[in-house]
Amino acid sequence: MNGLSDVRLQLLAEELRAGQWPKVSSAPVGLGRLGLMVHRWRSRRVLRELSDHQLLDIGISRQQAWEEGCKPFWRE
C-alpha cells in the first residue's frame, strides 16, 4: 500500500471506533439517480472480479468483496 491509503485506512478505523459511518462514494458528481445506479452496478461487478492480491491491497476479504458486490444496485 502507499502512504495515502495507509492514512485513509487509519482514519476510517478511527471514524468507525467513534461510531461515525462516513459516506464513502467515488461516484462522479452530477450523476442523476439512474447514473448513480449504473455506477454502483459497474463498480460492484468489478469488485467481485478483483484478484486476491488486489483485495489484499485494498484491505478487504474475498467474502466482504462478494457481499458488497452482490448488493442490488439500488441499495447503498
N, C-alpha and C positions, 0 to 999 in steps of 0.2 A: 504494500500500500504506500501511497505517497503521503507526505506530511499533512496535506489538506484533508484527505479522507480520514486520517487518524484523528485530527482535531474535530471533525464533524461527528465521528462516532463517539468521542468523549463527550461532546456537547449533547448529543442525543441521549446518551446514557444518563447524564445529569438531569436532563429535562424529564425523562421517564421516572427517575427516582423521586423527583419533586412533584410527580403527578401531573405534569404538563404533557399533553399529547400534541406535538407540533403537527401542523398541517403541511405535510411534505408533498409537493407536487412539482413535477418538471414539465407539466403541460404548458405549451406556449400561451402567452397572454392573448386575450382577444378571441379565444375559441368560443363558439356558441355551445349550446348543450350537446348537439349532435357531434361537433368536432371533439369535444371532451370525451364523449363516449367512444369515438373511433380511436382516439389517442390511448385510452385505457385498454381497449381491446388489443391494439397492436403491442403496447408495452407489456401487457400480461402474457401475450403469446411468446414474445421474445424472452421474457423471464423464465418461462417453462423450458426454453431451449438452451439456456446457458450451460456451459460445461461446469464440472465440479470445481475446476481451478478458478473460473470466473466467479462462481458463487462464493468461494472462499475469499476471493479478493474483495467482494462487497460485504462480506460478513454475515451471510445467511446460509442456512442449511438447505439441502435439497427439498426437505419436507416443507419448510417455510416458503420456498420459491413455488412449490407446487400448489400449496394452499392459496397463496396470493394470485398465482397465475390462473387458477381455476375459478376465481371470483367472477360473477357476471359483470359485464362492462358497465352496468347502470349502478353498481354499488361502489362506494368509496373504499 
